[in-house]
Each structure stands twice: as structure tokens, then as C-alpha cells.
């Protein structure tokens, strides 16, 4: 059979599982900015992610609905519109990078990482938010100390019960 006019890879899956895998990968890339997968999967997901970012750059209600219908997590669509799309406002495509990592140990499949470019800006913005709330860190530490004291009390009472028996 001829190979002409066949587009894309099947990746050993039927149509529906393959499309769901692409949706999962796209959602993971948006949420985590970097995903490690096989090289053929990375090459197939690249145009999908770039089209999603281009759609998010429009920012209108139709773009929001389109992103929500494709991505599996509502937080991913929100992050794509509010955090990622503004970074690429002056860029006309080329939002992702594929880097070969090596061979997988189990079956020697070629592995690669696909990541969003300019991720450093996203990471700086997300790290700055939790550092502002220093009061919350003190409140979290206090219950941990009480829990340790409770454990010591429980051990002592358990020893007393054993001694009584």
C-alpha cells in the first residue's frame, strides 16, 4: 500500500485513544510547562500545543470556549490565557522546544522533553506569590509541634497501660 497523503502517526492506538492521549499531553504541557515523553509523541503534540497558544492569544470568548472544549482541566485553560499567552504576544509561533533526552531503559525508545519557551518568566511569577504570605507559614508550623507533643503523650499512656496490665 502506498504511503502518500497519509498525515500523522498512529502511535499504536485507535483514533479515539490517540486523540485523548494528545489532549492529556497538551493539558500536561500547559500545566507543567515541561513534559518528558517519547520523541514521536512530542513531534505529534507540538503543532497542537502551538495552535492552542495561538488561540489563547486572541483572548475572546470564542477562544476561551475552544480551549475549554479541548483541554481536560479548566485550570489549564485559565493558565493558558492569563499567564502563558501574554508571554508570547510578540512572537509569531515557535512556542515549544523538543530536546532529545536519550533512550528509555525498558524498551530503548527514544525519549524527549517538550517544553514551552520562556518558562523562566512563568516560574518567577508563580514563586513570587507564595513568598508574600509569611503569616501562613507560621500558622502551618504551629499545629505540627502540637502533633508531636500528642504523639509523645500517646506513647506514655500506652506504656502506662502496659505496666498496669
Secondary structure by P-SEA (a helix, b strand, c coil): ccccccccccccccaaaaaaaaaaaaaaaaacccccccaaaaaaaaaaaaaaaaaaaaccaaaaaaaaaccccaaaaaaaaccccccccccccccbbbbbcccccccccbbbbbbbccaaaaaaaaaaaaaacaaaaaaaaaaaaaaaaaaaaaaaaaaaaaaac
